[in-house]
Amino acid sequence: MNNKIILEKELNDLDLFTLDFVNILNKLAIKYVIVSGYVAILFGRSRGSEDVDLIIENMDYSKFSEFWTELHTKFECILVDDPKMAYDDYFKSKDRLRFAKIDTFIPNMEIKTPATDIENWVLANSIEVNLNKNKLFISSFELQIAYKLYLGSEKDIEDARYLYKLFEDRLDQNKLSEFINLLEVKNKLERYLL
Amino acid sequence: MTNKFPVVNLKQLDKEKEKNFEQRLKFIDKYVEYIKKTSNQKWSKEQKKLINF
């Protein structure tokens, strides 16, 4: 599948929230990838979400501090106020940090560094989307579909089916089969997607 | 109004739940068909109404 997608759409509040956040990451040249539900929502899935999940590259405290300062012009962390504590107790430990727009609680951006091989892979193999001339990076659809099946809630299966049906003609079937086998979800693929 | 609780048949409820999920999956197929044949401008306007509600 081509690794760049151009999408023009009327932006909703969740799109604008996401773009505000990733524009800061783009500005600071921090590598990231958006995963999970927002990938389906970006392409039209008819549901909202209280959060957007994002995997970002590891960085030292100096870079994290720069990121934190830039972020706090528009966002605030809803878990911890102190950047050193955020770095030591969450970021370095690969725990999730949540950020919302100042004086709000939802939606929020949930960020974490890669903790598994799959998360490293998704970060290294992202798809670039040009959304109304804004750049953002999202997960490979093949991995996203298989991973959603692995998670297995009704909402996850619906997201998987949505992405599968929407991009059916463009998916790399070999790559999809590989992830389906690795995550041991062949039965769910056959039951829910085919 | 009655003080009597309804009779709960869990097997029947499970069947209803399963049927509802199957019907939601069918709805997703219909919705994908709609997205594919509809301009981005139109579907995203509808999606915006739902998300910004």
gemmi code that builds the backbone of each chain (N, CA, C; Angstrom):
import gemmi

chains = {
    "A": [
        ("MET", (0.836, -1.193, 0.000), (0.000, 0.000, 0.000), (0.875, 1.248, 0.000)),
        ("ASN", (0.451, 2.245, -0.762), (1.185, 3.497, -0.830), (1.312, 4.120, 0.570)),
        ("ASN", (2.503, 4.625, 0.891), (2.693, 5.123, 2.248), (2.342, 6.592, 2.451)),
        ("LYS", (1.583, 7.166, 1.531), (1.118, 8.529, 1.750), (-0.326, 8.651, 1.265)),
        ("ILE", (-1.162, 9.223, 2.089), (-2.577, 9.377, 1.744), (-2.941, 10.859, 1.838)),
        ("ILE", (-3.646, 11.329, 0.824), (-4.125, 12.711, 0.877), (-5.615, 12.678, 1.203)),
        ("LEU", (-6.014, 13.371, 2.240), (-7.417, 13.375, 2.656), (-7.888, 14.814, 2.881)),
        ("GLU", (-8.935, 15.176, 2.154), (-9.572, 16.484, 2.351), (-10.945, 16.215, 2.946)),
        ("LYS", (-11.249, 16.804, 4.071), (-12.551, 16.597, 4.696), (-12.925, 17.810, 5.536)),
        ("GLU", (-14.187, 17.872, 5.936), (-14.587, 18.910, 6.881), (-14.114, 18.457, 8.262)),
        ("LEU", (-13.278, 19.254, 8.891), (-12.649, 18.815, 10.140), (-13.613, 18.929, 11.317)),
        ("ASN", (-13.681, 17.861, 12.126), (-14.497, 17.904, 13.340), (-13.595, 18.282, 14.526)),
        ("ASP", (-14.189, 18.405, 15.704), (-13.419, 18.845, 16.875), (-12.290, 17.882, 17.227)),
        ("LEU", (-12.528, 16.571, 17.022), (-11.483, 15.596, 17.354), (-10.307, 15.703, 16.368)),
        ("ASP", (-10.626, 15.954, 15.088), (-9.562, 16.179, 14.095), (-8.732, 17.409, 14.485)),
        ("LEU", (-9.424, 18.494, 14.847), (-8.723, 19.742, 15.180), (-7.863, 19.576, 16.428)),
        ("PHE", (-8.393, 18.860, 17.405), (-7.642, 18.578, 18.635), (-6.366, 17.788, 18.303)),
        ("THR", (-6.538, 16.773, 17.470), (-5.395, 15.921, 17.103), (-4.354, 16.713, 16.319)),
        ("LEU", (-4.831, 17.514, 15.368), (-3.887, 18.308, 14.565), (-3.123, 19.306, 15.423)),
        ("ASP", (-3.810, 19.927, 16.375), (-3.136, 20.866, 17.282), (-1.977, 20.178, 18.001)),
        ("PHE", (-2.227, 18.943, 18.427), (-1.207, 18.215, 19.185), (-0.067, 17.761, 18.277)),
        ("VAL", (-0.408, 17.133, 17.160), (0.676, 16.581, 16.321), (1.462, 17.687, 15.607)),
        ("ASN", (0.850, 18.846, 15.420), (1.607, 19.948, 14.814), (2.799, 20.340, 15.700)),
        ("ILE", (2.623, 20.203, 17.008), (3.741, 20.473, 17.929), (4.826, 19.407, 17.756)),
        ("LEU", (4.409, 18.155, 17.658), (5.383, 17.069, 17.440), (6.115, 17.260, 16.112)),
        ("ASN", (5.360, 17.636, 15.081), (5.982, 17.869, 13.765), (6.994, 19.007, 13.849)),
        ("LYS", (6.597, 20.074, 14.527), (7.474, 21.251, 14.650), (8.792, 20.885, 15.339)),
        ("LEU", (8.714, 20.013, 16.347), (9.914, 19.637, 17.103), (10.611, 18.406, 16.507)),
        ("ALA", (10.124, 17.946, 15.359), (10.681, 16.761, 14.661), (10.734, 15.540, 15.576)),
        ("ILE", (9.668, 15.340, 16.338), (9.555, 14.146, 17.192), (8.748, 13.096, 16.430)),
        ("LYS", (9.318, 11.902, 16.354), (8.662, 10.827, 15.606), (7.493, 10.260, 16.422)),
        ("TYR", (6.365, 10.058, 15.765), (5.180, 9.547, 16.458), (4.305, 8.785, 15.471)),
        ("VAL", (3.372, 8.036, 16.022), (2.365, 7.394, 15.178), (1.045, 7.324, 15.959)),
        ("ILE", (-0.036, 7.654, 15.270), (-1.366, 7.572, 15.888), (-1.876, 6.149, 15.692)),
        ("VAL", (-2.360, 5.552, 16.766), (-2.864, 4.173, 16.687), (-4.297, 4.127, 17.219)),
        ("SER", (-4.898, 2.976, 17.084), (-6.203, 2.697, 17.687), (-7.373, 3.452, 17.051)),
        ("GLY", (-8.402, 3.773, 17.852), (-9.693, 4.199, 17.308), (-9.678, 5.404, 16.383)),
        ("TYR", (-8.803, 6.370, 16.653), (-8.833, 7.579, 15.823), (-8.468, 7.287, 14.363)),
        ("VAL", (-7.720, 6.227, 14.133), (-7.364, 5.871, 12.744), (-8.647, 5.621, 11.941)),
        ("ALA", (-9.591, 4.898, 12.546), (-10.874, 4.648, 11.859), (-11.724, 5.918, 11.806)),
        ("ILE", (-11.707, 6.686, 12.894), (-12.526, 7.913, 12.952), (-12.044, 8.919, 11.904)),
        ("LEU", (-10.730, 9.020, 11.730), (-10.164, 9.942, 10.735), (-10.766, 9.701, 9.354)),
        ("PHE", (-10.985, 8.416, 9.045), (-11.515, 8.068, 7.721), (-13.031, 7.869, 7.727)),
        ("GLY", (-13.708, 8.423, 8.723), (-15.160, 8.503, 8.632), (-15.978, 7.647, 9.564)),
        ("ARG", (-15.349, 6.762, 10.339), (-16.120, 5.893, 11.237), (-17.056, 6.739, 12.093)),
        ("SER", (-18.300, 6.236, 12.227), (-19.341, 7.060, 12.843), (-19.381, 6.901, 14.360)),
        ("ARG", (-18.315, 7.324, 14.996), (-18.296, 7.334, 16.462), (-17.282, 8.362, 16.956)),
        ("GLY", (-17.451, 8.794, 18.194), (-16.487, 9.701, 18.791), (-15.522, 8.931, 19.667)),
        ("SER", (-14.674, 9.646, 20.395), (-13.747, 8.985, 21.304), (-13.309, 9.980, 22.360)),
        ("GLU", (-13.061, 9.470, 23.577), (-12.603, 10.389, 24.638), (-11.103, 10.596, 24.552)),
        ("ASP", (-10.412, 9.714, 23.800), (-8.967, 9.913, 23.694), (-8.414, 9.491, 22.346)),
        ("VAL", (-7.221, 9.986, 22.073), (-6.481, 9.616, 20.866), (-5.174, 9.004, 21.358)),
        ("ASP", (-4.844, 7.818, 20.858), (-3.645, 7.102, 21.332), (-2.482, 7.332, 20.391)),
        ("LEU", (-1.353, 7.613, 20.990), (-0.190, 7.973, 20.193), (1.064, 7.339, 20.781)),
        ("ILE", (1.865, 6.746, 19.919), (3.159, 6.194, 20.357), (4.242, 7.154, 19.873)),
        ("ILE", (5.108, 7.571, 20.761), (6.161, 8.491, 20.332), (7.533, 7.947, 20.680)),
        ("GLU", (8.518, 8.447, 19.958), (9.875, 7.930, 20.145), (10.417, 8.314, 21.522)),
        ("ASN", (11.379, 7.539, 21.970), (12.081, 7.859, 23.210), (12.893, 9.125, 23.036)),
        ("MET", (13.100, 9.848, 24.100), (13.940, 11.052, 24.028), (14.550, 11.318, 25.394)),
        ("ASP", (15.622, 12.114, 25.398), (16.234, 12.443, 26.695), (15.420, 13.546, 27.375)),
        ("TYR", (15.794, 13.851, 28.626), (14.976, 14.807, 29.381), (15.010, 16.204, 28.775)),
        ("SER", (16.146, 16.570, 28.191), (16.257, 17.902, 27.607), (15.226, 18.086, 26.485)),
        ("LYS", (15.104, 17.077, 25.617), (14.126, 17.138, 24.520), (12.694, 17.080, 25.076)),
        ("PHE", (12.504, 16.206, 26.066), (11.173, 16.071, 26.661), (10.732, 17.402, 27.275)),
        ("SER", (11.678, 18.086, 27.903), (11.387, 19.361, 28.543), (10.973, 20.411, 27.501)),
        ("GLU", (11.658, 20.385, 26.365), (11.313, 21.307, 25.273), (9.879, 21.003, 24.767)),
        ("PHE", (9.615, 19.716, 24.615), (8.292, 19.242, 24.178), (7.214, 19.683, 25.186)),
        ("TRP", (7.489, 19.464, 26.443), (6.556, 19.801, 27.532), (6.231, 21.300, 27.515)),
        ("THR", (7.258, 22.124, 27.381), (7.077, 23.587, 27.389), (6.223, 24.031, 26.196)),
        ("GLU", (6.559, 23.508, 25.030), (5.809, 23.853, 23.812), (4.347, 23.399, 23.935)),
        ("LEU", (4.195, 22.206, 24.476), (2.857, 21.630, 24.623), (1.983, 22.474, 25.548)),
        ("HIS", (2.609, 23.004, 26.605), (1.833, 23.715, 27.624), (1.409, 25.126, 27.215)),
        ("THR", (1.654, 25.496, 25.964), (1.061, 26.734, 25.464), (-0.415, 26.488, 25.134)),
        ("LYS", (-0.773, 25.230, 24.849), (-2.158, 24.905, 24.476), (-2.763, 23.774, 25.297)),
        ("PHE", (-1.904, 22.897, 25.802), (-2.384, 21.685, 26.490), (-1.863, 21.664, 27.925)),
        ("GLU", (-2.477, 20.785, 28.730), (-1.880, 20.508, 30.040), (-1.998, 19.017, 30.330)),
        ("CYS", (-1.049, 18.549, 31.129), (-1.066, 17.134, 31.481), (-2.094, 16.945, 32.590)),
        ("ILE", (-2.970, 15.951, 32.432), (-4.021, 15.788, 33.442), (-3.616, 14.811, 34.546)),
        ("LEU", (-2.391, 14.287, 34.458), (-1.954, 13.331, 35.479), (-0.934, 13.916, 36.435)),
        ("VAL", (-0.085, 14.814, 35.923), (1.009, 15.324, 36.743), (1.397, 16.723, 36.243)),
        ("ASP", (1.795, 17.591, 37.185), (2.120, 18.976, 36.805), (3.597, 19.176, 36.492)),
        ("ASP", (4.430, 18.380, 37.134), (5.871, 18.621, 37.058), (6.508, 17.817, 35.915)),
        ("PRO", (7.228, 18.482, 35.000), (7.788, 17.755, 33.848), (8.807, 16.684, 34.227)),
        ("LYS", (9.591, 16.948, 35.275), (10.603, 15.948, 35.677), (9.911, 14.684, 36.192)),
        ("MET", (8.838, 14.890, 36.940), (8.072, 13.755, 37.455), (7.392, 13.019, 36.289)),
        ("ALA", (6.868, 13.800, 35.340), (6.219, 13.196, 34.163), (7.231, 12.336, 33.404)),
        ("TYR", (8.442, 12.837, 33.287), (9.482, 12.111, 32.550), (9.927, 10.859, 33.314)),
        ("ASP", (10.273, 11.056, 34.584), (10.828, 9.931, 35.368), (9.784, 8.869, 35.696)),
        ("ASP", (8.606, 9.308, 36.110), (7.620, 8.344, 36.610), (6.716, 7.762, 35.528)),
        ("TYR", (6.610, 8.440, 34.408), (5.711, 7.958, 33.351), (6.464, 7.668, 32.052)),
        ("PHE", (7.043, 8.720, 31.469), (7.619, 8.587, 30.124), (8.716, 7.522, 30.071)),
        ("LYS", (9.678, 7.625, 30.979), (10.808, 6.683, 30.998), (10.352, 5.268, 31.339)),
        ("SER", (9.287, 5.176, 32.145), (8.773, 3.856, 32.540), (7.815, 3.284, 31.504)),
        ("LYS", (7.669, 3.997, 30.380), (6.777, 3.580, 29.290), (5.324, 3.536, 29.732)),
        ("ASP", (4.973, 4.353, 30.720), (3.582, 4.494, 31.135), (2.940, 5.628, 30.342)),
        ("ARG", (1.622, 5.609, 30.318), (0.911, 6.581, 29.492), (0.753, 7.925, 30.188)),
        ("LEU", (0.975, 8.988, 29.427), (0.706, 10.345, 29.904), (-0.505, 10.869, 29.136)),
        ("ARG", (-1.360, 11.606, 29.826), (-2.563, 12.125, 29.149), (-2.560, 13.654, 29.172)),
        ("PHE", (-2.832, 14.218, 28.000), (-2.883, 15.674, 27.873), (-4.245, 16.091, 27.323)),
        ("ALA", (-4.758, 17.198, 27.876), (-6.010, 17.771, 27.346), (-5.768, 19.245, 27.089)),
        ("LYS", (-6.658, 19.871, 26.329), (-6.574, 21.322, 26.140), (-6.708, 21.992, 27.516)),
        ("ILE", (-6.041, 23.115, 27.696), (-6.043, 23.805, 28.992), (-7.482, 24.034, 29.470)),
        ("ASP", (-7.709, 23.702, 30.749), (-9.029, 23.846, 31.387), (-10.105, 22.923, 30.838)),
        ("THR", (-9.702, 21.835, 30.228), (-10.676, 20.819, 29.809), (-10.172, 19.459, 30.301)),
        ("PHE", (-10.997, 18.452, 30.175), (-10.575, 17.096, 30.581), (-10.632, 16.109, 29.416)),
        ("ILE", (-11.653, 16.253, 28.582), (-11.757, 15.415, 27.389), (-11.992, 16.308, 26.170)),
        ("PRO", (-11.596, 15.869, 24.990), (-10.829, 14.651, 24.736), (-9.396, 14.817, 25.233)),
        ("ASN", (-8.708, 13.688, 25.367), (-7.298, 13.809, 25.690), (-6.418, 12.920, 24.838)),
        ("MET", (-5.160, 13.339, 24.787), (-4.166, 12.635, 23.980), (-3.381, 11.744, 24.921)),
        ("GLU", (-3.379, 10.461, 24.616), (-2.676, 9.505, 25.470), (-1.376, 9.140, 24.772)),
        ("ILE", (-0.247, 9.478, 25.384), (1.026, 9.193, 24.709), (1.871, 8.214, 25.516)),
        ("LYS", (2.623, 7.403, 24.793), (3.556, 6.493, 25.446), (4.694, 6.158, 24.492)),
        ("THR", (5.802, 5.711, 25.052), (6.916, 5.266, 24.207), (6.754, 3.765, 23.938)),
        ("PRO", (7.388, 3.250, 22.916), (7.184, 1.829, 22.591), (7.683, 0.902, 23.699)),
        ("ALA", (6.855, -0.088, 24.034), (7.238, -1.047, 25.072), (7.359, -2.456, 24.500)),
        ("THR", (6.885, -2.653, 23.268), (6.915, -3.987, 22.673), (7.474, -3.894, 21.250)),
        ("ASP", (7.833, -5.028, 20.687), (8.325, -5.060, 19.300), (7.265, -4.529, 18.338)),
        ("ILE", (6.017, -4.877, 18.613), (4.920, -4.417, 17.748), (4.846, -2.891, 17.760)),
        ("GLU", (5.002, -2.294, 18.940), (4.949, -0.821, 19.032), (6.148, -0.183, 18.339)),
        ("ASN", (7.315, -0.830, 18.419), (8.479, -0.317, 17.676), (8.225, -0.402, 16.173)),
        ("TRP", (7.614, -1.510, 15.767), (7.346, -1.714, 14.338), (6.373, -0.650, 13.822)),
        ("VAL", (5.306, -0.417, 14.577), (4.279, 0.525, 14.103), (4.846, 1.944, 14.014)),
        ("LEU", (5.760, 2.264, 14.920), (6.394, 3.594, 14.888), (7.309, 3.721, 13.665)),
        ("ALA", (7.990, 2.638, 13.342), (8.938, 2.667, 12.213), (8.249, 2.537, 10.854)),
        ("ASN", (7.002, 2.075, 10.851), (6.316, 1.799, 9.577), (4.997, 2.561, 9.460)),
        ("SER", (5.019, 3.808, 9.823), (3.780, 4.591, 9.817), (3.395, 5.019, 8.397)),
        ("ILE", (2.155, 5.445, 8.266), (1.654, 5.988, 6.995), (1.497, 7.497, 7.174)),
        ("GLU", (2.014, 8.244, 6.212), (1.852, 9.702, 6.288), (0.508, 10.087, 5.671)),
        ("VAL", (-0.254, 10.886, 6.409), (-1.523, 11.391, 5.882), (-1.423, 12.907, 5.760)),
        ("ASN", (-1.815, 13.392, 4.598), (-1.908, 14.833, 4.414), (-3.384, 15.197, 4.588)),
        ("LEU", (-3.723, 15.702, 5.769), (-5.120, 16.009, 6.093), (-5.340, 17.512, 5.961)),
        ("ASN", (-6.055, 17.896, 4.936), (-6.287, 19.333, 4.667), (-4.974, 20.119, 4.772)),
        ("LYS", (-3.925, 19.539, 4.163), (-2.589, 20.164, 4.110), (-1.838, 20.134, 5.448)),
        ("ASN", (-2.326, 19.337, 6.390), (-1.596, 19.126, 7.645), (-1.048, 17.710, 7.636)),
        ("LYS", (0.182, 17.574, 8.170), (0.810, 16.246, 8.145), (0.554, 15.507, 9.454)),
        ("LEU", (0.162, 14.236, 9.337), (0.119, 13.392, 10.524), (0.453, 11.952, 10.149)),
        ("PHE", (0.936, 11.199, 11.116), (1.367, 9.827, 10.861), (0.461, 8.855, 11.600)),
        ("ILE", (-0.014, 7.867, 10.864), (-0.934, 6.887, 11.458), (-0.382, 5.472, 11.272)),
        ("SER", (-0.985, 4.573, 12.005), (-0.572, 3.160, 11.968), (-0.850, 2.503, 10.614)),
        ("SER", (-0.053, 1.542, 10.283), (-0.335, 0.648, 9.152), (-1.724, 0.044, 9.360)),
        ("PHE", (-2.533, 0.023, 8.292), (-3.892, -0.519, 8.425), (-3.869, -2.016, 8.723)),
        ("GLU", (-2.907, -2.715, 8.116), (-2.855, -4.172, 8.294), (-2.646, -4.533, 9.765)),
        ("LEU", (-1.708, -3.818, 10.403), (-1.468, -4.088, 11.823), (-2.669, -3.635, 12.661)),
        ("GLN", (-3.212, -2.494, 12.299), (-4.339, -1.941, 13.056), (-5.526, -2.907, 13.065)),
        ("ILE", (-5.815, -3.484, 11.903), (-6.943, -4.419, 11.791), (-6.689, -5.656, 12.658)),
        ("ALA", (-5.498, -6.219, 12.528), (-5.180, -7.431, 13.301), (-5.175, -7.126, 14.799)),
        ("TYR", (-4.625, -5.982, 15.165), (-4.517, -5.636, 16.585), (-5.898, -5.379, 17.204)),
        ("LYS", (-6.775, -4.752, 16.421), (-8.132, -4.510, 16.907), (-8.860, -5.838, 17.141)),
        ("LEU", (-8.611, -6.791, 16.248), (-9.222, -8.116, 16.443), (-8.664, -8.758, 17.711)),
        ("TYR", (-7.365, -8.575, 17.919), (-6.722, -9.122, 19.122), (-7.338, -8.519, 20.389)),
        ("LEU", (-7.561, -7.190, 20.386), (-8.159, -6.534, 21.563), (-9.556, -7.082, 21.820)),
        ("GLY", (-10.342, -7.173, 20.744), (-11.528, -8.024, 20.787), (-12.827, -7.506, 21.375)),
        ("SER", (-12.903, -6.250, 21.852), (-14.211, -5.768, 22.314), (-15.100, -5.542, 21.087)),
        ("GLU", (-16.395, -5.368, 21.313), (-17.293, -5.131, 20.169), (-16.853, -3.897, 19.393)),
        ("LYS", (-16.481, -2.832, 20.117), (-16.041, -1.594, 19.464), (-14.785, -1.842, 18.622)),
        ("ASP", (-13.850, -2.633, 19.166), (-12.607, -2.921, 18.436), (-12.891, -3.727, 17.164)),
        ("ILE", (-13.771, -4.708, 17.297), (-14.100, -5.534, 16.131), (-14.805, -4.698, 15.058)),
        ("GLU", (-15.668, -3.795, 15.509), (-16.337, -2.900, 14.553), (-15.320, -1.995, 13.848)),
        ("ASP", (-14.351, -1.484, 14.598), (-13.293, -0.655, 13.984), (-12.515, -1.478, 12.958)),
        ("ALA", (-12.176, -2.710, 13.332), (-11.415, -3.586, 12.424), (-12.206, -3.831, 11.145)),
        ("ARG", (-13.481, -4.121, 11.308), (-14.315, -4.392, 10.131), (-14.434, -3.140, 9.251)),
        ("TYR", (-14.571, -1.991, 9.884), (-14.678, -0.736, 9.131), (-13.424, -0.513, 8.282)),
        ("LEU", (-12.253, -0.628, 8.904), (-11.005, -0.396, 8.157), (-10.817, -1.457, 7.072)),
        ("TYR", (-11.150, -2.698, 7.411), (-10.988, -3.791, 6.448), (-11.862, -3.571, 5.215)),
        ("LYS", (-13.122, -3.239, 5.443), (-14.045, -3.052, 4.312), (-13.714, -1.789, 3.527)),
        ("LEU", (-13.313, -0.740, 4.233), (-13.026, 0.527, 3.554), (-11.771, 0.434, 2.683)),
        ("PHE", (-10.756, -0.267, 3.174), (-9.485, -0.318, 2.445), (-9.219, -1.693, 1.828)),
        ("GLU", (-10.259, -2.500, 1.715), (-10.164, -3.878, 1.231), (-9.290, -4.012, -0.018)),
        ("ASP", (-9.490, -3.111, -0.980), (-8.768, -3.220, -2.249), (-7.322, -2.750, -2.159)),
        ("ARG", (-6.985, -2.074, -1.088), (-5.660, -1.476, -1.007), (-4.763, -2.161, 0.023)),
        ("LEU", (-5.333, -3.092, 0.780), (-4.533, -3.725, 1.836), (-3.497, -4.676, 1.257)),
        ("ASP", (-2.357, -4.762, 1.917), (-1.342, -5.754, 1.572), (-1.748, -7.053, 2.292)),
        ("GLN", (-2.337, -7.982, 1.506), (-2.915, -9.187, 2.116), (-1.859, -10.071, 2.785)),
        ("ASN", (-0.634, -10.065, 2.226), (0.439, -10.864, 2.849), (0.800, -10.305, 4.227)),
        ("LYS", (0.896, -8.976, 4.268), (1.224, -8.330, 5.542), (0.096, -8.560, 6.556)),
        ("LEU", (-1.135, -8.450, 6.084), (-2.281, -8.668, 6.976), (-2.259, -10.100, 7.522)),
        ("SER", (-2.026, -11.082, 6.637), (-1.983, -12.490, 7.067), (-0.895, -12.704, 8.109)),
        ("GLU", (0.242, -12.049, 7.877), (1.359, -12.182, 8.816), (0.945, -11.698, 10.215)),
        ("PHE", (0.330, -10.532, 10.271), (-0.091, -10.001, 11.580), (-1.220, -10.833, 12.192)),
        ("ILE", (-2.106, -11.318, 11.333), (-3.204, -12.166, 11.825), (-2.621, -13.425, 12.487)),
        ("ASN", (-1.597, -13.997, 11.852), (-0.965, -15.195, 12.423), (-0.194, -14.874, 13.705)),
        ("LEU", (0.568, -13.763, 13.652), (1.372, -13.394, 14.828), (0.489, -13.128, 16.054)),
        ("LEU", (-0.661, -12.526, 15.820), (-1.548, -12.184, 16.940), (-2.593, -13.273, 17.209)),
        ("GLU", (-2.502, -14.353, 16.412), (-3.378, -15.526, 16.601), (-4.870, -15.157, 16.598)),
        ("VAL", (-5.262, -14.420, 15.549), (-6.665, -13.982, 15.473), (-7.337, -14.440, 14.173)),
        ("LYS", (-6.833, -15.558, 13.619), (-7.394, -16.038, 12.357), (-8.889, -16.360, 12.491)),
        ("ASN", (-9.232, -16.964, 13.637), (-10.653, -17.309, 13.833), (-11.540, -16.051, 13.856)),
        ("LYS", (-11.008, -14.976, 14.461), (-11.794, -13.723, 14.523), (-11.882, -13.078, 13.145)),
        ("LEU", (-10.798, -13.175, 12.386), (-10.835, -12.629, 11.012), (-11.936, -13.325, 10.225)),
        ("GLU", (-11.937, -14.671, 10.307), (-12.925, -15.437, 9.535), (-14.351, -15.191, 10.025)),
        ("ARG", (-14.476, -15.036, 11.325), (-15.826, -14.852, 11.891), (-16.387, -13.455, 11.672)),
        ("TYR", (-15.526, -12.442, 11.794), (-16.051, -11.076, 11.825), (-15.761, -10.224, 10.593)),
        ("LEU", (-14.741, -10.576, 9.814), (-14.387, -9.693, 8.702), (-14.711, -10.250, 7.324)),
        ("LEU", (-14.708, -11.574, 7.172), (-14.858, -12.119, 5.818), (-16.328, -12.356, 5.454)),
    ],
    "B": [
        ("MET", (-47.747, 1.070, 37.584), (-46.400, 0.601, 37.919), (-46.492, -0.645, 38.807)),
        ("THR", (-45.603, -1.587, 38.552), (-45.638, -2.814, 39.326), (-44.336, -2.981, 40.106)),
        ("ASN", (-44.443, -3.616, 41.275), (-43.233, -3.855, 42.073), (-42.526, -5.134, 41.668)),
        ("LYS", (-43.200, -5.877, 40.810), (-42.615, -7.156, 40.393), (-41.475, -6.943, 39.409)),
        ("PHE", (-40.353, -7.592, 39.634), (-39.252, -7.511, 38.672), (-39.553, -8.374, 37.451)),
        ("PRO", (-38.986, -8.031, 36.303), (-39.232, -8.878, 35.129), (-38.521, -10.219, 35.268)),
        ("VAL", (-38.991, -11.165, 34.531), (-38.287, -12.460, 34.481), (-37.085, -12.281, 33.564)),
        ("VAL", (-35.910, -12.622, 34.071), (-34.702, -12.454, 33.247), (-34.243, -13.805, 32.733)),
        ("ASN", (-34.240, -13.905, 31.425), (-33.751, -15.127, 30.798), (-32.408, -14.796, 30.140)),
        ("LEU", (-31.327, -15.180, 30.798), (-29.994, -14.781, 30.317), (-29.664, -15.353, 28.936)),
        ("LYS", (-30.145, -16.545, 28.665), (-29.910, -17.145, 27.342), (-30.541, -16.296, 26.257)),
        ("GLN", (-31.770, -15.851, 26.556), (-32.499, -15.007, 25.604), (-31.777, -13.663, 25.424)),
        ("LEU", (-31.293, -13.093, 26.546), (-30.569, -11.817, 26.461), (-29.272, -11.964, 25.663)),
        ("ASP", (-28.558, -13.066, 25.904), (-27.302, -13.313, 25.167), (-27.568, -13.390, 23.663)),
        ("LYS", (-28.675, -14.046, 23.334), (-29.037, -14.197, 21.927), (-29.337, -12.829, 21.305)),
        ("GLU", (-30.048, -11.990, 22.068), (-30.381, -10.626, 21.612), (-29.112, -9.796, 21.435)),
        ("LYS", (-28.192, -9.962, 22.399), (-26.929, -9.209, 22.357), (-26.134, -9.591, 21.113)),
        ("GLU", (-26.079, -10.896, 20.871), (-25.344, -11.402, 19.704), (-25.974, -10.903, 18.400)),
        ("LYS", (-27.320, -10.935, 18.384), (-28.040, -10.479, 17.192), (-27.799, -8.984, 16.948)),
        ("ASN", (-27.800, -8.239, 18.024), (-27.545, -6.791, 17.922), (-26.154, -6.532, 17.341)),
        ("PHE", (-25.159, -7.298, 17.814), (-23.784, -7.117, 17.331), (-23.695, -7.474, 15.849)),
        ("GLU", (-24.308, -8.580, 15.477), (-24.299, -8.974, 14.054), (-24.925, -7.886, 13.189)),
        ("GLN", (-26.000, -7.296, 13.704), (-26.677, -6.240, 12.936), (-25.836, -4.967, 12.872)),
        ("ARG", (-25.052, -4.721, 13.941), (-24.136, -3.561, 13.912), (-23.049, -3.777, 12.854)),
        ("LEU", (-22.565, -5.010, 12.747), (-21.537, -5.305, 11.724), (-22.113, -5.100, 10.326)),
        ("LYS", (-23.366, -5.477, 10.147), (-24.019, -5.259, 8.847), (-24.192, -3.768, 8.579)),
        ("PHE", (-24.509, -3.021, 9.644), (-24.630, -1.562, 9.511), (-23.290, -0.974, 9.049)),
        ("ILE", (-22.187, -1.490, 9.603), (-20.868, -0.976, 9.210), (-20.631, -1.210, 7.719)),
        ("ASP", (-21.028, -2.366, 7.218), (-20.869, -2.635, 5.776), (-21.662, -1.633, 4.937)),
        ("LYS", (-22.882, -1.375, 5.366), (-23.728, -0.404, 4.647), (-23.099, 0.984, 4.711)),
        ("TYR", (-22.573, 1.317, 5.878), (-21.977, 2.633, 6.064), (-20.717, 2.787, 5.197)),
        ("VAL", (-19.917, 1.730, 5.116), (-18.724, 1.773, 4.251), (-19.139, 1.984, 2.793)),
        ("GLU", (-20.198, 1.269, 2.373), (-20.703, 1.469, 0.995), (-21.069, 2.939, 0.782)),
        ("TYR", (-21.725, 3.516, 1.788), (-22.146, 4.917, 1.703), (-20.937, 5.851, 1.621)),
        ("ILE", (-19.949, 5.609, 2.475), (-18.731, 6.454, 2.497), (-18.042, 6.399, 1.132)),
        ("LYS", (-17.982, 5.181, 0.546), (-17.273, 5.005, -0.727), (-17.942, 5.762, -1.870)),
        ("LYS", (-19.265, 5.873, -1.806), (-19.947, 6.520, -2.943), (-20.313, 7.988, -2.670)),
        ("THR", (-19.933, 8.470, -1.497), (-20.303, 9.837, -1.111), (-19.061, 10.719, -1.076)),
        ("SER", (-19.223, 11.989, -1.433), (-18.054, 12.886, -1.423), (-17.554, 13.071, 0.007)),
        ("ASN", (-16.227, 13.290, 0.127), (-15.637, 13.524, 1.458), (-16.321, 14.687, 2.160)),
        ("GLN", (-16.632, 15.698, 1.369), (-17.237, 16.900, 1.946), (-18.567, 16.567, 2.640)),
        ("LYS", (-19.363, 15.692, 1.978), (-20.684, 15.361, 2.523), (-20.584, 14.464, 3.768)),
        ("TRP", (-19.817, 13.342, 3.636), (-19.772, 12.446, 4.799), (-19.092, 13.100, 5.993)),
        ("SER", (-18.063, 13.924, 5.709), (-17.350, 14.520, 6.848), (-18.200, 15.583, 7.543)),
        ("LYS", (-19.103, 16.196, 6.788), (-20.024, 17.166, 7.401), (-20.969, 16.436, 8.371)),
        ("GLU", (-21.432, 15.259, 7.941), (-22.314, 14.460, 8.807), (-21.553, 13.966, 10.041)),
        ("GLN", (-20.307, 13.511, 9.791), (-19.488, 13.001, 10.900), (-19.213, 14.127, 11.912)),
        ("LYS", (-18.979, 15.319, 11.378), (-18.707, 16.479, 12.250), (-19.892, 16.747, 13.188)),
        ("LYS", (-21.108, 16.623, 12.635), (-22.308, 16.850, 13.458), (-22.359, 15.837, 14.595)),
        ("LEU", (-22.014, 14.596, 14.294), (-22.048, 13.533, 15.304), (-20.977, 13.774, 16.376)),
        ("ILE", (-19.756, 14.064, 15.927), (-18.637, 14.182, 16.873), (-18.709, 15.481, 17.682)),
        ("ASN", (-19.150, 16.556, 17.049), (-19.203, 17.838, 17.760), (-20.466, 18.012, 18.600)),
        ("PHE", (-21.358, 17.017, 18.539), (-22.647, 17.129, 19.228), (-22.463, 17.340, 20.727)),
    ],
}
model = gemmi.Model(1)
for chain_id, residues in chains.items():
    chain = gemmi.Chain(chain_id)
    for i, (resn, *xyz) in enumerate(residues, 1):
        res = gemmi.Residue()
        res.name, res.seqid = resn, gemmi.SeqId(i, " ")
        for name, pos in zip(("N", "CA", "C"), xyz):
            atom = gemmi.Atom()
            atom.name, atom.element = name, gemmi.Element(name[0])
            atom.pos, atom.b_iso = gemmi.Position(*pos), 0.0
            res.add_atom(atom)
        chain.add_residue(res)
    model.add_chain(chain)
structure = gemmi.Structure()
structure.add_model(model)
structure.setup_entities()
